[in-house]
Every structure is written in structure tokens, then in C-alpha cells.
Amino acid sequence: MSIVSSCSSIHDFFEYISLIVTTTNASCKRRDALAEAQHQDILNKLESGEISGGKGLHQSSSLTRLEDTIWSSHHTTLLRLDQMWSFVLKVLSMVDEDGRGPSQAAGIPVPNMDDEIPIQGRSRVEERTITNLHHYRAEIFYVAIDKICVEMDHRFSEGSNIILDCFSCLDPKNSFSKFGVDKLVRLADIYHADFSDDDRGTIRNQLIYVLQVRRNASFSTCEDVQTLILPVSTASVERVFSAMKIIKSELRNKINDVWFNDLMVCYTEREIFKSLDDIDIIRTFTAKKSRKGHLPRNFI
């Protein structure tokens, strides 16, 4: 959001996106027209053989409103607007014909990238011009990319960026084209506590599995790492929420965050805690600071 607010061109772009979404969803008639256009397009493609039918495929979608506090809503709206643009144009044309909306989207002029335009912020007397291509690339696109990089640097430390870069080699797109053994070896060095010396010494030979994965048809349709880890992560999240309901009961509804977090760790990782010796826990707790009471000698 800070990037949008600091760049007027991007801010105006999202204002237009918000206006288009609001105009398209302003009435039941327009929403029905949008859904009918999608439905008819799917039927035409099924009849022509462009797409194949199947359970759960080609479901109708709707345009979601932009939420200022939820950046993911902007991303979702842009993706759906890109997929549904031809249908949105039909609805906006209907609105324009009815004369009940300010939309002129059906007649949006497409600028010629080679045309010369005056440089913004300079006097027209100088008669200095640039092309539309330079304006959109250097003054909007490059500016947005620079601000995104600055924002990412502020949010993530150098160490976090290294870890993210190492994890990026697990991207399954294009048959794991970004896969790199060196990055995974470096990741093992970063998390050295989780790997033995023998594991780190043989990890290069073990990572040749990617050759078999690339030849496996089951992975050919993977487009995102979430496709591989989502079932596991979803189950883990469900277990955590179940634990929350057990720990934070009606009798413990005023528990503070620190204590609640400690209890959650103990409950979710209970298999690890079961393997710990109670005597060792008591001794560690006692050694943290001096106390009035003293342990029996058989504990020391």
C-alpha cells in the first residue's frame, strides 16, 4: 500500500480498477449479465473443443472489491479482471448504452508506444519529448519495481532474503527449471543444527532425485510450491486450531498471549516433550535463578 500511495500513476490505476469493479457489480442485473456472459463463453468453448469438461472445472467467478487493508484482494481482483475482461467490457457497454454510469471503458484509447509526449514536470517551451514507451517503462514500471525492492529490503533482513532465495529453487514451474544443488546445500549449512556432518557431506549426491522428478508425469502439472506443501500445511493448521479450542476454554478465556503461546507449543509438540526427562526440566528451571525453596538432594 505504501508503494501505491507514493506513486500517483499506480494510485490512479487502482482507482480506475475500483471504479470498474464497483460499476460492474452495482446491481443484480449487471452481475447476472456478467455471469451469463461467462456461462455462454464456457459453453462455446466446450462445443468447439477448446476446453474439456470435468467435475469442478470452469466454474464462474466474480469480481472482488479492493480492500485497503488486505493487499491480497488487489492481486485477486487483478487476476480475475484479466480473465474476465471481455465479459466486463460487455457489461460496461450495456451500462454506457443505458446512460446510467460514467463508464467509457468500451472506447478506451490504446496509446501508440512510439508517439512522442511532452516530459512531465518541465516547461513546454523547452519542447523536450519522450515516447510513450519510455514514459510507461522508466517513469511508472521501473519506479514501481524500485519501490517494491526498497519495501522488501525494509521488511526482510539480508539473512531472510538469502533463505528465500535458497527456497526459490524448489519452485516446480517448468519442470523445476530453477532447481539448484548449491542453494540447497547452502540451506543445509544455514540450518546446520538439523543436519549431521554426514548428511551435509552426502547431500549433493542425494539431490540428483530431481532428474527422476522431472520425468514423473505427476509433477508436470505443478505450478506452485503450494501444490506440494498445501495438504501438509493445511493439516498442520487444522491441528493447531483444534489445540487452541482445547487450551483456551471457558475457564481460561482470559489467558495472556505469552502463556497461551507457551501452552500451544507444549501441546502441538507434545511428542517431543514426552521424550524429555522431568528431572532435567526441574533442574533447568531451578538453575535459572536462586529460589527460597531448595530441591531434595536426589534431584541435584
C-alpha positions, 0 to 999 in steps of 0.5 A, a space after each residue: 500500500 505504501 508503494 501505491 500511495 507514493 506513486 500517483 500513476 499506480 494510485 490512479 490505476 487502482 482507482 480506475 480498477 475500483 471504479 470498474 469493479 464497483 460499476 460492474 457489480 452495482 446491481 443484480 442485473 449487471 452481475 447476472 449479465 456478467 455471469 451469463 456472459 461467462 456461462 455462454 463463453 464456457 459453453 462455446 468453448 466446450 462445443 468447439 473443443 477448446 476446453 474439456 469438461 470435468 467435475 469442478 472445472 470452469 466454474 464462474 467467478 466474480 469480481 472482488 472489491 479492493 480492500 485497503 487493508 488486505 493487499 491480497 484482494 488487489 492481486 485477486 481482483 487483478 487476476 480475475 479482471 484479466 480473465 474476465 475482461 471481455 465479459 466486463 467490457 460487455 457489461 460496461 457497454 450495456 451500462 454506457 448504452 443505458 446512460 446510467 454510469 460514467 463508464 467509457 471503458 468500451 472506447 478506451 484509447 490504446 496509446 501508440 508506444 512510439 508517439 512522442 509526449 511532452 516530459 512531465 514536470 518541465 516547461 513546454 517551451 523547452 519542447 523536450 519529448 519522450 515516447 510513450 514507451 519510455 514514459 510507461 517503462 522508466 517513469 511508472 514500471 521501473 519506479 514501481 519495481 524500485 519501490 517494491 525492492 526498497 519495501 522488501 529490503 525494509 521488511 526482510 533482513 539480508 539473512 531472510 532474503 538469502 533463505 528465500 532465495 535458497 527456497 526459490 529453487 524448489 519452485 516446480 514451474 517448468 519442470 523445476 527449471 530453477 532447481 539448484 544443488 548449491 542453494 540447497 546445500 547452502 540451506 543445509 549449512 544455514 540450518 546446520 543444527 538439523 543436519 549431521 556432518 554426514 548428511 551435509 557431506 552426502 547431500 549433493 549426491 542425494 539431490 540428483 532425485 530431481 532428474 527422476 522428478 522431472 520425468 514423473 508425469 505427476 509433477 508436470 502439472 505443478 505450478 506452485 510450491 503450494 501444490 506440494 506443501 498445501 495438504 501438509 500445511 493445511 493439516 498442520 493448521 487444522 491441528 493447531 486450531 483444534 489445540 487452541 479450542 482445547 487450551 483456551 476454554 471457558 475457564 481460561 478465556 482470559 489467558 495472556 498471549 505469552 502463556 497461551 503461546 507457551 501452552 500451544 507449543 507444549 501441546 502441538 509438540 507434545 511428542 517431543 516433550 514426552 521424550 524429555 526427562 522431568 528431572 532435567 526440566 526441574 533442574 533447568 528451571 531451578 538453575 535459572 535463578 536462586 529460589 527460597 525453596 531448595 530441591 531434595 538432594 536426589 534431584 541435584 
